Amino acid sequence: MEIRGRGFDRGLILTEDKFIGGNLKLFLQDSTLITPSIPLQKYRPHKNVLVVWQTVNPVGFLDEMNLEPASEVVTKKLPFRHSKKFFYDVSFQLYKAHDF
């Protein structure tokens, strides 16, 4: 998984929606997952934060955390699991939290 190769193996994962988050949770089980699409979630700040989205970067959801980008934005074209014709674009960026 390219995300691990860039230095993220556990921490806080912020995704744009539940679809992306649920799939990532299968591979990063030791991480805490949050999404703006589920209001009033409790979470514990982490030093390592992974933000993943398809259309809108949700990093503003974590305004209370002092986040600094730790990587550039990476965009990948991924196939749907059961289709060789359909793809979707997913972007991700790693952040480091200074005050947590």
Sequence and secondary structure as in RCSB ss.txt:
>XXXX:A:sequence
MEIRGRGFDRGLILTEDKFIGGNLKLFLQDSTLITPSIPLQKYRPHKNVLVVWQTVNPVGFLDEMNLEPASEVVT
KKLPFRHSKKFFYDVSFQLYKAHDF
>XXXX:A:secstr
 HHHHTT SSSEEEESSHHHHHHHHHH TTSEEE TTSTT      SEEEEEESSS  GGGGTTS EEE S  EE
EEEE TT SS EEEEEEEEEEES  
